[in-house]
Every structure is written in C-alpha cells, then in structure tokens.
Amino acid sequence: MRTVTVKNIPNDLYEKIKETAHGNRRSINNEIIHRLDRSLRSQVIDAEALLSRIERLRHDVSVPLLTDEMIAAAKEDGRP
C-alpha cells in the first residue's frame, strides 16, 4: 500500500474528521480512507433517468403534490 501525507489541514477540518472518526469507531486514517473511497467511487447520477423515475413514482402514488399553502396550513394547525 502507498503512503500519502496531507499537509496544512485546517484545524477545524481536522477536529471534524477526528470527531467523525470517533463516532464511527475508526482511526482518523481509516476515516479519511473511507471518505476518499466513498467519494471517488460514487456513481454519477443520470438526471434524466432520475426525473423519469420520480415521475413514475408520483404517478403510482395517488396523493396530491404538496403546495406552499398546504404546508403553511399544516404548520398553523400544529401550533397551540
């Protein structure tokens, strides 16, 4: 395996990596490798295919689309 040294990591970024690594029960090194792997292997999303799938799902689910008015009314109904 190769070794890479990363220099000049801002303190706030390092602390965030450290916290996240701890939360995921990983070493800082393994957290960085995991995140690099995940970001570099991620798939490019085909926007047209995604929109087509969303339209099919909307058609299959028979509920009205939410409007701003519906959301505002729901908020008001939930307040004492």
PDB file with SEQRES, HELIX, SHEET and CRYST1 records, atoms N, CA, C and O in Angstrom:
SEQRES   1 A   80  MET ARG THR VAL THR VAL LYS ASN ILE PRO ASN ASP LEU          
SEQRES   2 A   80  TYR GLU LYS ILE LYS GLU THR ALA HIS GLY ASN ARG ARG          
SEQRES   3 A   80  SER ILE ASN ASN GLU ILE ILE HIS ARG LEU ASP ARG SER          
SEQRES   4 A   80  LEU ARG SER GLN VAL ILE ASP ALA GLU ALA LEU LEU SER          
SEQRES   5 A   80  ARG ILE GLU ARG LEU ARG HIS ASP VAL SER VAL PRO LEU          
SEQRES   6 A   80  LEU THR ASP GLU MET ILE ALA ALA ALA LYS GLU ASP GLY          
SEQRES   7 A   80  ARG PRO                                                      
HELIX    1 AA1 ASN A   11  GLY A   23  1                                  13    
HELIX    2 AA2 ILE A   28  ARG A   41  1                                  14    
HELIX    3 AA3 ALA A   47  ASP A   60  1                                  14    
HELIX    4 AA4 ASP A   68  GLY A   78  1                                  11    
CRYST1    1.000    1.000    1.000  90.00  90.00  90.00 P 1           1          
ATOM      1  N   MET A   1       0.833  -1.179   0.000  1.00  0.00           N  
ATOM      2  CA  MET A   1       0.000   0.000   0.000  1.00  0.00           C  
ATOM      3  C   MET A   1       0.877   1.240   0.000  1.00  0.00           C  
ATOM      4  O   MET A   1       2.018   1.233   0.461  1.00  0.00           O  
ATOM      5  N   ARG A   2       0.307   2.282  -0.525  1.00  0.00           N  
ATOM      6  CA  ARG A   2       1.011   3.561  -0.598  1.00  0.00           C  
ATOM      7  C   ARG A   2       0.754   4.395   0.653  1.00  0.00           C  
ATOM      8  O   ARG A   2      -0.218   4.189   1.379  1.00  0.00           O  
ATOM      9  N   THR A   3       1.653   5.335   0.874  1.00  0.00           N  
ATOM     10  CA  THR A   3       1.504   6.262   1.984  1.00  0.00           C  
ATOM     11  C   THR A   3       1.396   7.664   1.414  1.00  0.00           C  
ATOM     12  O   THR A   3       2.155   8.040   0.520  1.00  0.00           O  
ATOM     13  N   VAL A   4       0.450   8.438   1.934  1.00  0.00           N  
ATOM     14  CA  VAL A   4       0.252   9.814   1.496  1.00  0.00           C  
ATOM     15  C   VAL A   4       0.279  10.702   2.731  1.00  0.00           C  
ATOM     16  O   VAL A   4      -0.299  10.364   3.764  1.00  0.00           O  
ATOM     17  N   THR A   5       0.945  11.824   2.618  1.00  0.00           N  
ATOM     18  CA  THR A   5       0.957  12.804   3.692  1.00  0.00           C  
ATOM     19  C   THR A   5       0.147  14.002   3.239  1.00  0.00           C  
ATOM     20  O   THR A   5       0.358  14.528   2.146  1.00  0.00           O  
ATOM     21  N   VAL A   6      -0.771  14.427   4.073  1.00  0.00           N  
ATOM     22  CA  VAL A   6      -1.586  15.595   3.756  1.00  0.00           C  
ATOM     23  C   VAL A   6      -1.133  16.720   4.674  1.00  0.00           C  
ATOM     24  O   VAL A   6      -1.128  16.575   5.897  1.00  0.00           O  
ATOM     25  N   LYS A   7      -0.757  17.831   4.079  1.00  0.00           N  
ATOM     26  CA  LYS A   7      -0.244  18.959   4.859  1.00  0.00           C  
ATOM     27  C   LYS A   7      -1.270  20.083   4.892  1.00  0.00           C  
ATOM     28  O   LYS A   7      -2.139  20.188   4.027  1.00  0.00           O  
ATOM     29  N   ASN A   8      -1.144  20.907   5.904  1.00  0.00           N  
ATOM     30  CA  ASN A   8      -1.926  22.145   6.034  1.00  0.00           C  
ATOM     31  C   ASN A   8      -3.430  21.914   6.140  1.00  0.00           C  
ATOM     32  O   ASN A   8      -4.217  22.676   5.578  1.00  0.00           O  
ATOM     33  N   ILE A   9      -3.827  20.873   6.852  1.00  0.00           N  
ATOM     34  CA  ILE A   9      -5.255  20.647   7.101  1.00  0.00           C  
ATOM     35  C   ILE A   9      -5.701  21.700   8.118  1.00  0.00           C  
ATOM     36  O   ILE A   9      -5.109  21.808   9.192  1.00  0.00           O  
ATOM     37  N   PRO A  10      -6.728  22.469   7.794  1.00  0.00           N  
ATOM     38  CA  PRO A  10      -7.215  23.457   8.770  1.00  0.00           C  
ATOM     39  C   PRO A  10      -7.640  22.768  10.061  1.00  0.00           C  
ATOM     40  O   PRO A  10      -8.171  21.658  10.041  1.00  0.00           O  
ATOM     41  N   ASN A  11      -7.400  23.438  11.175  1.00  0.00           N  
ATOM     42  CA  ASN A  11      -7.698  22.859  12.490  1.00  0.00           C  
ATOM     43  C   ASN A  11      -9.147  22.428  12.622  1.00  0.00           C  
ATOM     44  O   ASN A  11      -9.422  21.356  13.161  1.00  0.00           O  
ATOM     45  N   ASP A  12     -10.085  23.245  12.139  1.00  0.00           N  
ATOM     46  CA  ASP A  12     -11.496  22.899  12.278  1.00  0.00           C  
ATOM     47  C   ASP A  12     -11.853  21.657  11.465  1.00  0.00           C  
ATOM     48  O   ASP A  12     -12.679  20.850  11.891  1.00  0.00           O  
ATOM     49  N   LEU A  13     -11.233  21.505  10.294  1.00  0.00           N  
ATOM     50  CA  LEU A  13     -11.480  20.315   9.484  1.00  0.00           C  
ATOM     51  C   LEU A  13     -10.900  19.075  10.168  1.00  0.00           C  
ATOM     52  O   LEU A  13     -11.536  18.022  10.201  1.00  0.00           O  
ATOM     53  N   TYR A  14      -9.705  19.206  10.704  1.00  0.00           N  
ATOM     54  CA  TYR A  14      -9.085  18.082  11.407  1.00  0.00           C  
ATOM     55  C   TYR A  14      -9.941  17.646  12.589  1.00  0.00           C  
ATOM     56  O   TYR A  14     -10.148  16.452  12.801  1.00  0.00           O  
ATOM     57  N   GLU A  15     -10.440  18.611  13.360  1.00  0.00           N  
ATOM     58  CA  GLU A  15     -11.279  18.271  14.510  1.00  0.00           C  
ATOM     59  C   GLU A  15     -12.565  17.581  14.072  1.00  0.00           C  
ATOM     60  O   GLU A  15     -13.029  16.656  14.739  1.00  0.00           O  
ATOM     61  N   LYS A  16     -13.142  18.020  12.963  1.00  0.00           N  
ATOM     62  CA  LYS A  16     -14.366  17.390  12.457  1.00  0.00           C  
ATOM     63  C   LYS A  16     -14.072  15.955  12.020  1.00  0.00           C  
ATOM     64  O   LYS A  16     -14.862  15.053  12.304  1.00  0.00           O  
ATOM     65  N   ILE A  17     -12.963  15.733  11.343  1.00  0.00           N  
ATOM     66  CA  ILE A  17     -12.574  14.372  10.936  1.00  0.00           C  
ATOM     67  C   ILE A  17     -12.363  13.512  12.177  1.00  0.00           C  
ATOM     68  O   ILE A  17     -12.806  12.365  12.231  1.00  0.00           O  
ATOM     69  N   LYS A  18     -11.691  14.069  13.161  1.00  0.00           N  
ATOM     70  CA  LYS A  18     -11.416  13.343  14.398  1.00  0.00           C  
ATOM     71  C   LYS A  18     -12.710  12.945  15.110  1.00  0.00           C  
ATOM     72  O   LYS A  18     -12.855  11.807  15.555  1.00  0.00           O  
ATOM     73  N   GLU A  19     -13.656  13.898  15.215  1.00  0.00           N  
ATOM     74  CA  GLU A  19     -14.950  13.609  15.850  1.00  0.00           C  
ATOM     75  C   GLU A  19     -15.725  12.538  15.082  1.00  0.00           C  
ATOM     76  O   GLU A  19     -16.285  11.613  15.670  1.00  0.00           O  
ATOM     77  N   THR A  20     -15.742  12.684  13.765  1.00  0.00           N  
ATOM     78  CA  THR A  20     -16.469  11.732  12.929  1.00  0.00           C  
ATOM     79  C   THR A  20     -15.845  10.344  13.019  1.00  0.00           C  
ATOM     80  O   THR A  20     -16.557   9.343  13.095  1.00  0.00           O  
ATOM     81  N   ALA A  21     -14.520  10.285  13.009  1.00  0.00           N  
ATOM     82  CA  ALA A  21     -13.819   9.003  13.130  1.00  0.00           C  
ATOM     83  C   ALA A  21     -14.181   8.339  14.454  1.00  0.00           C  
ATOM     84  O   ALA A  21     -14.459   7.141  14.502  1.00  0.00           O  
ATOM     85  N   HIS A  22     -14.176   9.117  15.512  1.00  0.00           N  
ATOM     86  CA  HIS A  22     -14.528   8.577  16.821  1.00  0.00           C  
ATOM     87  C   HIS A  22     -15.965   8.048  16.814  1.00  0.00           C  
ATOM     88  O   HIS A  22     -16.238   6.957  17.314  1.00  0.00           O  
ATOM     89  N   GLY A  23     -16.874   8.832  16.242  1.00  0.00           N  
ATOM     90  CA  GLY A  23     -18.276   8.418  16.173  1.00  0.00           C  
ATOM     91  C   GLY A  23     -18.491   7.161  15.353  1.00  0.00           C  
ATOM     92  O   GLY A  23     -19.411   6.386  15.614  1.00  0.00           O  
ATOM     93  N   ASN A  24     -17.633   6.964  14.356  1.00  0.00           N  
ATOM     94  CA  ASN A  24     -17.736   5.773  13.507  1.00  0.00           C  
ATOM     95  C   ASN A  24     -16.829   4.640  13.973  1.00  0.00           C  
ATOM     96  O   ASN A  24     -16.726   3.605  13.315  1.00  0.00           O  
ATOM     97  N   ARG A  25     -16.171   4.843  15.115  1.00  0.00           N  
ATOM     98  CA  ARG A  25     -15.256   3.856  15.690  1.00  0.00           C  
ATOM     99  C   ARG A  25     -14.147   3.475  14.715  1.00  0.00           C  
ATOM    100  O   ARG A  25     -13.822   2.302  14.531  1.00  0.00           O  
ATOM    101  N   ARG A  26     -13.578   4.513  14.095  1.00  0.00           N  
ATOM    102  CA  ARG A  26     -12.463   4.323  13.171  1.00  0.00           C  
ATOM    103  C   ARG A  26     -11.303   5.200  13.631  1.00  0.00           C  
ATOM    104  O   ARG A  26     -11.478   6.155  14.387  1.00  0.00           O  
ATOM    105  N   SER A  27     -10.122   4.847  13.151  1.00  0.00           N  
ATOM    106  CA  SER A  27      -8.987   5.741  13.349  1.00  0.00           C  
ATOM    107  C   SER A  27      -9.162   6.914  12.388  1.00  0.00           C  
ATOM    108  O   SER A  27      -9.949   6.842  11.444  1.00  0.00           O  
ATOM    109  N   ILE A  28      -8.432   7.978  12.634  1.00  0.00           N  
ATOM    110  CA  ILE A  28      -8.501   9.120  11.728  1.00  0.00           C  
ATOM    111  C   ILE A  28      -8.071   8.687  10.330  1.00  0.00           C  
ATOM    112  O   ILE A  28      -8.694   9.072   9.341  1.00  0.00           O  
ATOM    113  N   ASN A  29      -7.022   7.899  10.246  1.00  0.00           N  
ATOM    114  CA  ASN A  29      -6.540   7.403   8.952  1.00  0.00           C  
ATOM    115  C   ASN A  29      -7.621   6.607   8.229  1.00  0.00           C  
ATOM    116  O   ASN A  29      -7.874   6.828   7.045  1.00  0.00           O  
ATOM    117  N   ASN A  30      -8.261   5.675   8.946  1.00  0.00           N  
ATOM    118  CA  ASN A  30      -9.297   4.862   8.303  1.00  0.00           C  
ATOM    119  C   ASN A  30     -10.516   5.691   7.918  1.00  0.00           C  
ATOM    120  O   ASN A  30     -11.169   5.391   6.918  1.00  0.00           O  
ATOM    121  N   GLU A  31     -10.835   6.719   8.685  1.00  0.00           N  
ATOM    122  CA  GLU A  31     -11.949   7.603   8.338  1.00  0.00           C  
ATOM    123  C   GLU A  31     -11.653   8.341   7.038  1.00  0.00           C  
ATOM    124  O   GLU A  31     -12.516   8.446   6.167  1.00  0.00           O  
ATOM    125  N   ILE A  32     -10.446   8.842   6.911  1.00  0.00           N  
ATOM    126  CA  ILE A  32     -10.059   9.550   5.688  1.00  0.00           C  
ATOM    127  C   ILE A  32     -10.089   8.604   4.494  1.00  0.00           C  
ATOM    128  O   ILE A  32     -10.596   8.968   3.433  1.00  0.00           O  
ATOM    129  N   ILE A  33      -9.552   7.392   4.650  1.00  0.00           N  
ATOM    130  CA  ILE A  33      -9.569   6.411   3.555  1.00  0.00           C  
ATOM    131  C   ILE A  33     -11.009   6.078   3.175  1.00  0.00           C  
ATOM    132  O   ILE A  33     -11.343   6.022   1.991  1.00  0.00           O  
ATOM    133  N   HIS A  34     -11.855   5.857   4.168  1.00  0.00           N  
ATOM    134  CA  HIS A  34     -13.265   5.538   3.904  1.00  0.00           C  
ATOM    135  C   HIS A  34     -13.939   6.658   3.112  1.00  0.00           C  
ATOM    136  O   HIS A  34     -14.635   6.397   2.131  1.00  0.00           O  
ATOM    137  N   ARG A  35     -13.732   7.897   3.537  1.00  0.00           N  
ATOM    138  CA  ARG A  35     -14.378   9.028   2.875  1.00  0.00           C  
ATOM    139  C   ARG A  35     -13.832   9.249   1.474  1.00  0.00           C  
ATOM    140  O   ARG A  35     -14.596   9.559   0.560  1.00  0.00           O  
ATOM    141  N   LEU A  36     -12.543   9.099   1.287  1.00  0.00           N  
ATOM    142  CA  LEU A  36     -11.972   9.217  -0.059  1.00  0.00           C  
ATOM    143  C   LEU A  36     -12.525   8.126  -0.970  1.00  0.00           C  
ATOM    144  O   LEU A  36     -12.903   8.388  -2.112  1.00  0.00           O  
ATOM    145  N   ASP A  37     -12.567   6.911  -0.454  1.00  0.00           N  
ATOM    146  CA  ASP A  37     -13.080   5.790  -1.243  1.00  0.00           C  
ATOM    147  C   ASP A  37     -14.531   6.026  -1.642  1.00  0.00           C  
ATOM    148  O   ASP A  37     -14.910   5.832  -2.797  1.00  0.00           O  
ATOM    149  N   ARG A  38     -15.338   6.448  -0.671  1.00  0.00           N  
ATOM    150  CA  ARG A  38     -16.761   6.688  -0.926  1.00  0.00           C  
ATOM    151  C   ARG A  38     -16.961   7.802  -1.958  1.00  0.00           C  
ATOM    152  O   ARG A  38     -17.798   7.679  -2.852  1.00  0.00           O  
ATOM    153  N   SER A  39     -16.204   8.871  -1.835  1.00  0.00           N  
ATOM    154  CA  SER A  39     -16.403   9.992  -2.755  1.00  0.00           C  
ATOM    155  C   SER A  39     -15.865   9.695  -4.152  1.00  0.00           C  
ATOM    156  O   SER A  39     -16.449  10.132  -5.144  1.00  0.00           O  
ATOM    157  N   LEU A  40     -14.775   8.967  -4.239  1.00  0.00           N  
ATOM    158  CA  LEU A  40     -14.194   8.692  -5.553  1.00  0.00           C  
ATOM    159  C   LEU A  40     -14.886   7.550  -6.287  1.00  0.00           C  
ATOM    160  O   LEU A  40     -14.807   7.466  -7.513  1.00  0.00           O  
ATOM    161  N   ARG A  41     -15.552   6.685  -5.562  1.00  0.00           N  
ATOM    162  CA  ARG A  41     -16.259   5.576  -6.193  1.00  0.00           C  
ATOM    163  C   ARG A  41     -17.742   5.859  -6.400  1.00  0.00           C  
ATOM    164  O   ARG A  41     -18.471   5.020  -6.929  1.00  0.00           O  
ATOM    165  N   SER A  42     -18.184   7.036  -5.985  1.00  0.00           N  
ATOM    166  CA  SER A  42     -19.604   7.334  -6.119  1.00  0.00           C  
ATOM    167  C   SER A  42     -19.998   7.391  -7.592  1.00  0.00           C  
ATOM    168  O   SER A  42     -19.203   7.755  -8.459  1.00  0.00           O  
ATOM    169  N   GLN A  43     -21.226   7.026  -7.837  1.00  0.00           N  
ATOM    170  CA  GLN A  43     -21.729   6.972  -9.201  1.00  0.00           C  
ATOM    171  C   GLN A  43     -22.253   8.334  -9.626  1.00  0.00           C  
ATOM    172  O   GLN A  43     -22.805   9.088  -8.824  1.00  0.00           O  
ATOM    173  N   VAL A  44     -22.069   8.629 -10.900  1.00  0.00           N  
ATOM    174  CA  VAL A  44     -22.637   9.835 -11.467  1.00  0.00           C  
ATOM    175  C   VAL A  44     -24.113   9.560 -11.708  1.00  0.00           C  
ATOM    176  O   VAL A  44     -24.475   8.545 -12.304  1.00  0.00           O  
ATOM    177  N   ILE A  45     -24.950  10.452 -11.248  1.00  0.00           N  
ATOM    178  CA  ILE A  45     -26.392  10.263 -11.380  1.00  0.00           C  
ATOM    179  C   ILE A  45     -26.855  10.775 -12.733  1.00  0.00           C  
ATOM    180  O   ILE A  45     -26.533  11.896 -13.126  1.00  0.00           O  
ATOM    181  N   ASP A  46     -27.603   9.955 -13.435  1.00  0.00           N  
ATOM    182  CA  ASP A  46     -28.207  10.357 -14.693  1.00  0.00           C  
ATOM    183  C   ASP A  46     -29.480  11.133 -14.353  1.00  0.00           C  
ATOM    184  O   ASP A  46     -30.480  10.546 -13.941  1.00  0.00           O  
ATOM    185  N   ALA A  47     -29.436  12.438 -14.525  1.00  0.00           N  
ATOM    186  CA  ALA A  47     -30.550  13.302 -14.115  1.00  0.00           C  
ATOM    187  C   ALA A  47     -31.839  12.940 -14.837  1.00  0.00           C  
ATOM    188  O   ALA A  47     -32.904  12.923 -14.219  1.00  0.00           O  
ATOM    189  N   GLU A  48     -31.767  12.656 -16.112  1.00  0.00           N  
ATOM    190  CA  GLU A  48     -32.969  12.321 -16.873  1.00  0.00           C  
ATOM    191  C   GLU A  48     -33.608  11.035 -16.348  1.00  0.00           C  
ATOM    192  O   GLU A  48     -34.829  10.960 -16.204  1.00  0.00           O  
ATOM    193  N   ALA A  49     -32.790  10.029 -16.064  1.00  0.00           N  
ATOM    194  CA  ALA A  49     -33.320   8.765 -15.541  1.00  0.00           C  
ATOM    195  C   ALA A  49     -33.930   8.974 -14.158  1.00  0.00           C  
ATOM    196  O   ALA A  49     -34.974   8.400 -13.847  1.00  0.00           O  
ATOM    197  N   LEU A  50     -33.293   9.784 -13.338  1.00  0.00           N  
ATOM    198  CA  LEU A  50     -33.818  10.056 -12.001  1.00  0.00           C  
ATOM    199  C   LEU A  50     -35.160  10.774 -12.082  1.00  0.00           C  
ATOM    200  O   LEU A  50     -36.104  10.404 -11.384  1.00  0.00           O  
ATOM    201  N   LEU A  51     -35.253  11.794 -12.927  1.00  0.00           N  
ATOM    202  CA  LEU A  51     -36.512  12.518 -13.086  1.00  0.00           C  
ATOM    203  C   LEU A  51     -37.606  11.613 -13.623  1.00  0.00           C  
ATOM    204  O   LEU A  51     -38.759  11.713 -13.206  1.00  0.00           O  
ATOM    205  N   SER A  52     -37.252  10.739 -14.539  1.00  0.00           N  
ATOM    206  CA  SER A  52     -38.223   9.792 -15.081  1.00  0.00           C  
ATOM    207  C   SER A  52     -38.729   8.858 -13.983  1.00  0.00           C  
ATOM    208  O   SER A  52     -39.924   8.571 -13.906  1.00  0.00           O  
ATOM    209  N   ARG A  53     -37.826   8.394 -13.147  1.00  0.00           N  
ATOM    210  CA  ARG A  53     -38.216   7.523 -12.037  1.00  0.00           C  
ATOM    211  C   ARG A  53     -39.121   8.259 -11.052  1.00  0.00           C  
ATOM    212  O   ARG A  53     -40.096   7.694 -10.557  1.00  0.00           O  
ATOM    213  N   ILE A  54     -38.800   9.507 -10.772  1.00  0.00           N  
ATOM    214  CA  ILE A  54     -39.625  10.306  -9.861  1.00  0.00           C  
ATOM    215  C   ILE A  54     -41.026  10.472 -10.433  1.00  0.00           C  
ATOM    216  O   ILE A  54     -42.015  10.345  -9.710  1.00  0.00           O  
ATOM    217  N   GLU A  55     -41.113  10.755 -11.723  1.00  0.00           N  
ATOM    218  CA  GLU A  55     -42.426  10.911 -12.353  1.00  0.00           C  
ATOM    219  C   GLU A  55     -43.233   9.616 -12.279  1.00  0.00           C  
ATOM    220  O   GLU A  55     -44.440   9.653 -12.040  1.00  0.00           O  
ATOM    221  N   ARG A  56     -42.580   8.476 -12.482  1.00  0.00           N  
ATOM    222  CA  ARG A  56     -43.278   7.184 -12.376  1.00  0.00           C  
ATOM    223  C   ARG A  56     -43.784   6.971 -10.952  1.00  0.00           C  
ATOM    224  O   ARG A  56     -44.912   6.521 -10.750  1.00  0.00           O  
ATOM    225  N   LEU A  57     -42.949   7.295  -9.970  1.00  0.00           N  
ATOM    226  CA  LEU A  57     -43.359   7.147  -8.572  1.00  0.00           C  
ATOM    227  C   LEU A  57     -44.525   8.073  -8.239  1.00  0.00           C  
ATOM    228  O   LEU A  57     -45.454   7.673  -7.537  1.00  0.00           O  
ATOM    229  N   ARG A  58     -44.479   9.300  -8.735  1.00  0.00           N  
ATOM    230  CA  ARG A  58     -45.582  10.237  -8.499  1.00  0.00           C  
ATOM    231  C   ARG A  58     -46.877   9.689  -9.087  1.00  0.00           C  
ATOM    232  O   ARG A  58     -47.945   9.807  -8.486  1.00  0.00           O  
ATOM    233  N   HIS A  59     -46.767   9.096 -10.255  1.00  0.00           N  
ATOM    234  CA  HIS A  59     -47.950   8.539 -10.920  1.00  0.00           C  
ATOM    235  C   HIS A  59     -48.509   7.364 -10.125  1.00  0.00           C  
ATOM    236  O   HIS A  59     -49.725   7.210 -10.005  1.00  0.00           O  
ATOM    237  N   ASP A  60     -47.615   6.536  -9.581  1.00  0.00           N  
ATOM    238  CA  ASP A  60     -48.038   5.345  -8.838  1.00  0.00           C  
ATOM    239  C   ASP A  60     -48.638   5.673  -7.478  1.00  0.00           C  
ATOM    240  O   ASP A  60     -49.470   4.920  -6.972  1.00  0.00           O  
ATOM    241  N   VAL A  61     -48.232   6.774  -6.888  1.00  0.00           N  
ATOM    242  CA  VAL A  61     -48.713   7.162  -5.565  1.00  0.00           C  
ATOM    243  C   VAL A  61     -49.820   8.195  -5.778  1.00  0.00           C  
ATOM    244  O   VAL A  61     -49.604   9.251  -6.373  1.00  0.00           O  
ATOM    245  N   SER A  62     -50.988   7.866  -5.285  1.00  0.00           N  
ATOM    246  CA  SER A  62     -52.119   8.762  -5.540  1.00  0.00           C  
ATOM    247  C   SER A  62     -52.340   9.728  -4.378  1.00  0.00           C  
ATOM    248  O   SER A  62     -53.351   9.655  -3.679  1.00  0.00           O  
ATOM    249  N   VAL A  63     -51.392  10.622  -4.182  1.00  0.00           N  
ATOM    250  CA  VAL A  63     -51.535  11.681  -3.195  1.00  0.00           C  
ATOM    251  C   VAL A  63     -51.275  13.010  -3.900  1.00  0.00           C  
ATOM    252  O   VAL A  63     -50.484  13.068  -4.842  1.00  0.00           O  
ATOM    253  N   PRO A  64     -51.925  14.059  -3.457  1.00  0.00           N  
ATOM    254  CA  PRO A  64     -51.698  15.351  -4.121  1.00  0.00           C  
ATOM    255  C   PRO A  64     -50.298  15.880  -3.816  1.00  0.00           C  
ATOM    256  O   PRO A  64     -49.724  15.594  -2.765  1.00  0.00           O  
ATOM    257  N   LEU A  65     -49.768  16.647  -4.746  1.00  0.00           N  
ATOM    258  CA  LEU A  65     -48.480  17.286  -4.507  1.00  0.00           C  
ATOM    259  C   LEU A  65     -48.657  18.367  -3.450  1.00  0.00           C  
ATOM    260  O   LEU A  65     -49.656  19.086  -3.448  1.00  0.00           O  
ATOM    261  N   LEU A  66     -47.694  18.475  -2.564  1.00  0.00           N  
ATOM    262  CA  LEU A  66     -47.768  19.489  -1.521  1.00  0.00           C  
ATOM    263  C   LEU A  66     -47.551  20.873  -2.114  1.00  0.00           C  
ATOM    264  O   LEU A  66     -46.689  21.069  -2.970  1.00  0.00           O  
ATOM    265  N   THR A  67     -48.330  21.811  -1.655  1.00  0.00           N  
ATOM    266  CA  THR A  67     -48.156  23.196  -2.057  1.00  0.00           C  
ATOM    267  C   THR A  67     -47.689  23.990  -0.854  1.00  0.00           C  
ATOM    268  O   THR A  67     -47.755  23.514   0.279  1.00  0.00           O  
ATOM    269  N   ASP A  68     -47.219  25.197  -1.101  1.00  0.00           N  
ATOM    270  CA  ASP A  68     -46.803  26.067  -0.002  1.00  0.00           C  
ATOM    271  C   ASP A  68     -47.972  26.331   0.941  1.00  0.00           C  
ATOM    272  O   ASP A  68     -47.799  26.411   2.157  1.00  0.00           O  
ATOM    273  N   GLU A  69     -49.163  26.465   0.362  1.00  0.00           N  
ATOM    274  CA  GLU A  69     -50.343  26.728   1.174  1.00  0.00           C  
ATOM    275  C   GLU A  69     -50.654  25.544   2.091  1.00  0.00           C  
ATOM    276  O   GLU A  69     -51.014  25.734   3.252  1.00  0.00           O  
ATOM    277  N   MET A  70     -50.518  24.334   1.573  1.00  0.00           N  
ATOM    278  CA  MET A  70     -50.781  23.136   2.382  1.00  0.00           C  
ATOM    279  C   MET A  70     -49.788  23.038   3.541  1.00  0.00           C  
ATOM    280  O   MET A  70     -50.167  22.687   4.658  1.00  0.00           O  
ATOM    281  N   ILE A  71     -48.536  23.342   3.278  1.00  0.00           N  
ATOM    282  CA  ILE A  71     -47.507  23.280   4.317  1.00  0.00           C  
ATOM    283  C   ILE A  71     -47.761  24.353   5.376  1.00  0.00           C  
ATOM    284  O   ILE A  71     -47.655  24.088   6.573  1.00  0.00           O  
ATOM    285  N   ALA A  72     -48.097  25.564   4.927  1.00  0.00           N  
ATOM    286  CA  ALA A  72     -48.377  26.654   5.871  1.00  0.00           C  
ATOM    287  C   ALA A  72     -49.583  26.305   6.752  1.00  0.00           C  
ATOM    288  O   ALA A  72     -49.568  26.557   7.956  1.00  0.00           O  
ATOM    289  N   ALA A  73     -50.620  25.728   6.152  1.00  0.00           N  
ATOM    290  CA  ALA A  73     -51.821  25.341   6.919  1.00  0.00           C  
ATOM    291  C   ALA A  73     -51.475  24.267   7.944  1.00  0.00           C  
ATOM    292  O   ALA A  73     -51.962  24.311   9.074  1.00  0.00           O  
ATOM    293  N   ALA A  74     -50.637  23.300   7.561  1.00  0.00           N  
ATOM    294  CA  ALA A  74     -50.254  22.238   8.489  1.00  0.00           C  
ATOM    295  C   ALA A  74     -49.466  22.805   9.660  1.00  0.00           C  
ATOM    296  O   ALA A  74     -49.635  22.370  10.799  1.00  0.00           O  
ATOM    297  N   LYS A  75     -48.604  23.778   9.376  1.00  0.00           N  
ATOM    298  CA  LYS A  75     -47.848  24.413  10.448  1.00  0.00           C  
ATOM    299  C   LYS A  75     -48.777  25.137  11.405  1.00  0.00           C  
ATOM    300  O   LYS A  75     -48.636  25.032  12.623  1.00  0.00           O  
ATOM    301  N   GLU A  76     -49.719  25.865  10.853  1.00  0.00           N  
ATOM    302  CA  GLU A  76     -50.660  26.607  11.693  1.00  0.00           C  
ATOM    303  C   GLU A  76     -51.535  25.678  12.515  1.00  0.00           C  
ATOM    304  O   GLU A  76     -51.810  25.967  13.680  1.00  0.00           O  
ATOM    305  N   ASP A  77     -51.982  24.559  11.931  1.00  0.00           N  
ATOM    306  CA  ASP A  77     -52.815  23.605  12.651  1.00  0.00           C  
ATOM    307  C   ASP A  77     -52.076  22.976  13.823  1.00  0.00           C  
ATOM    308  O   ASP A  77     -52.685  22.617  14.831  1.00  0.00           O  
ATOM    309  N   GLY A  78     -50.762  22.844  13.686  1.00  0.00           N  
ATOM    310  CA  GLY A  78     -49.974  22.200  14.726  1.00  0.00           C  
ATOM    311  C   GLY A  78     -49.574  23.113  15.866  1.00  0.00           C  
ATOM    312  O   GLY A  78     -49.019  22.654  16.864  1.00  0.00           O  
ATOM    313  N   ARG A  79     -49.846  24.389  15.730  1.00  0.00           N  
ATOM    314  CA  ARG A  79     -49.461  25.338  16.775  1.00  0.00           C  
ATOM    315  C   ARG A  79     -50.606  25.596  17.735  1.00  0.00           C  
ATOM    316  O   ARG A  79     -51.758  25.704  17.315  1.00  0.00           O  
ATOM    317  N   PRO A  80     -50.295  25.696  19.033  1.00  0.00           N  
ATOM    318  CA  PRO A  80     -51.363  25.979  20.014  1.00  0.00           C  
ATOM    319  C   PRO A  80     -51.814  27.429  19.945  1.00  0.00           C  
ATOM    320  O   PRO A  80     -52.700  27.836  20.697  1.00  0.00           O  
TER     321      PRO A  80                                                      
END                                                                             
